[in-house]
Amino acid sequence: MGLLKKEDIKRYGFLDKLCARFRFLVEWDPSALIHPGRYRDLPLQCAAWNSSIRGFRSTFNAVLRYFPKKKGISLLFTKESTSKTPFQIACKNHGNDKILEVVEGTLIRYSSDAPINIVETLVIAAIDTKFHLDCVYFLLRRQPDVLVKL
């Protein structure tokens, strides 16, 4: 019908407005980040399936901002409606190296404010079937001496 054209996205700054609305909605109800949506996917899974790396990074940033301890990192490896985790989906869509860079960069940014409880997260990820074993591997790779602390 010609009501919306590709050029309108840049001309009217639709992406900026969309990002601002995302931030507004997350600030209004941060708990929405940890609950499955209409199609039983977590917002982080939706971002992994449908967003660019920038969208995935924004969603993961929001998750870690509001849930910096064990919940934030474990959401990255949670299996909800499918057997795939947001981490696996994002790696498949954007490549392992790029997603690892996003995840590590985000973790570094938020680790000074509220460090992740690696020991507790590792134990929960190892025994709870809701989490993929990739979480255990990721945490052990990130901090190999964590088993000594146990």
C-alpha positions as CSV (number, residue, x, y, z in Angstrom):
1,M,0.0,0.0,0.0
2,G,3.1,2.3,0.2
3,L,2.3,3.5,3.7
4,L,5.7,2.6,5.1
5,K,8.8,2.6,3.1
6,K,12.3,1.3,3.8
7,E,13.7,4.8,3.8
8,D,11.2,5.8,6.6
9,I,13.1,3.6,9.1
10,K,16.2,5.9,9.0
11,R,14.3,9.1,8.2
12,Y,12.0,8.9,11.2
13,G,14.4,7.0,13.6
14,F,12.1,4.0,14.1
15,L,14.9,1.9,15.5
16,D,15.8,4.5,18.1
17,K,12.2,4.8,19.2
18,L,11.9,1.0,19.4
19,C,15.0,0.8,21.6
20,A,13.7,3.6,23.8
21,R,10.4,1.7,24.2
22,F,12.2,-1.5,25.1
23,R,14.1,0.3,27.8
24,F,10.9,2.0,29.1
25,L,9.1,-1.4,29.3
26,V,12.0,-3.1,31.0
27,E,12.4,-0.4,33.6
28,W,8.6,-0.4,34.2
29,D,8.6,-4.2,34.8
30,P,12.1,-5.8,35.0
31,S,10.5,-9.1,36.0
32,A,9.1,-9.5,32.5
33,L,12.7,-10.4,31.5
34,I,12.6,-13.7,33.5
35,H,9.1,-14.9,32.6
36,P,8.2,-16.6,29.3
37,G,6.1,-14.5,27.0
38,R,3.1,-15.2,24.9
39,Y,4.8,-18.0,22.9
40,R,6.5,-19.5,26.0
41,D,9.9,-18.1,25.1
42,L,11.9,-15.9,27.4
43,P,12.7,-12.5,26.1
44,L,16.4,-13.5,25.8
45,Q,15.3,-16.5,23.6
46,C,13.2,-14.1,21.4
47,A,16.2,-11.8,21.0
48,A,18.4,-14.8,20.1
49,W,15.9,-16.0,17.5
50,N,14.8,-12.7,16.0
51,S,17.2,-9.9,16.7
52,S,20.5,-8.7,15.5
53,I,23.6,-9.0,17.7
54,R,22.8,-5.5,18.9
55,G,19.3,-6.5,20.0
56,F,20.7,-9.6,21.7
57,R,23.3,-7.5,23.5
58,S,20.6,-5.0,24.6
59,T,18.4,-7.8,26.0
60,F,21.3,-9.5,27.8
61,N,22.5,-6.2,29.2
62,A,19.0,-5.6,30.6
63,V,18.9,-9.1,32.1
64,L,22.2,-8.7,33.8
65,R,21.4,-5.1,34.9
66,Y,18.3,-6.3,36.8
67,F,19.4,-9.8,37.7
68,P,23.2,-9.6,38.1
69,K,23.8,-12.5,40.4
70,K,23.1,-16.1,39.4
71,K,19.7,-15.5,37.7
72,G,21.1,-13.3,34.9
73,I,23.8,-15.8,33.7
74,S,21.6,-18.8,34.2
75,L,18.9,-17.3,31.9
76,L,21.4,-17.4,29.1
77,F,21.5,-21.2,29.4
78,T,17.8,-21.9,30.3
79,K,15.8,-24.2,28.2
80,E,12.1,-23.1,28.2
81,S,9.8,-24.0,25.4
82,T,12.4,-25.6,23.2
83,S,15.4,-27.7,23.9
84,K,17.6,-24.8,22.8
85,T,19.0,-22.1,25.1
86,P,19.3,-18.5,24.2
87,F,23.1,-19.0,24.0
88,Q,22.8,-21.9,21.6
89,I,20.3,-20.0,19.4
90,A,22.3,-16.9,19.3
91,C,25.5,-18.8,18.5
92,K,23.8,-20.6,15.7
93,N,22.4,-17.4,14.2
94,H,25.4,-15.1,14.7
95,G,28.4,-17.3,15.3
96,N,30.1,-18.5,18.5
97,D,32.9,-16.0,18.5
98,K,30.6,-13.0,18.2
99,I,28.2,-14.2,20.9
100,L,31.0,-15.1,23.3
101,E,32.4,-11.6,22.8
102,V,29.0,-10.1,23.6
103,V,28.5,-12.3,26.7
104,E,32.0,-11.8,28.0
105,G,31.9,-8.0,27.4
106,T,28.5,-7.8,29.2
107,L,29.7,-9.9,32.1
108,I,32.8,-7.8,32.5
109,R,30.7,-4.6,32.5
110,Y,28.4,-5.8,35.3
111,S,30.9,-7.9,37.3
112,S,32.3,-5.0,39.2
113,D,28.8,-3.9,40.5
114,A,27.6,-7.3,41.5
115,P,29.8,-10.3,40.9
116,I,28.2,-13.4,39.8
117,N,28.0,-16.1,42.5
118,I,29.9,-18.7,40.4
119,V,29.8,-21.5,42.9
120,E,26.1,-21.4,43.5
121,T,25.3,-20.9,39.8
122,L,27.6,-23.8,38.9
123,V,25.9,-26.2,41.4
124,I,22.4,-25.2,40.3
125,A,23.3,-25.6,36.6
126,A,24.8,-29.0,37.3
127,I,21.8,-30.5,39.0
128,D,18.8,-28.6,37.6
129,T,17.6,-30.1,34.2
130,K,16.2,-26.8,33.2
131,F,19.7,-25.6,32.5
132,H,21.9,-26.9,29.7
133,L,25.3,-28.3,30.6
134,D,26.8,-25.5,28.5
135,C,26.3,-23.4,31.5
136,V,28.6,-25.6,33.6
137,Y,31.2,-25.7,30.8
138,F,31.0,-21.9,30.3
139,L,31.4,-21.2,34.1
140,L,34.3,-23.7,34.4
141,R,36.1,-22.2,31.4
142,R,35.6,-18.7,32.8
143,Q,36.8,-19.6,36.3
144,P,38.6,-22.9,36.3
145,D,39.6,-22.8,40.0
146,V,35.9,-22.7,41.1
147,L,35.9,-26.4,41.9
148,V,38.7,-25.8,44.5
149,K,36.3,-23.3,46.3
150,L,33.7,-26.0,46.6
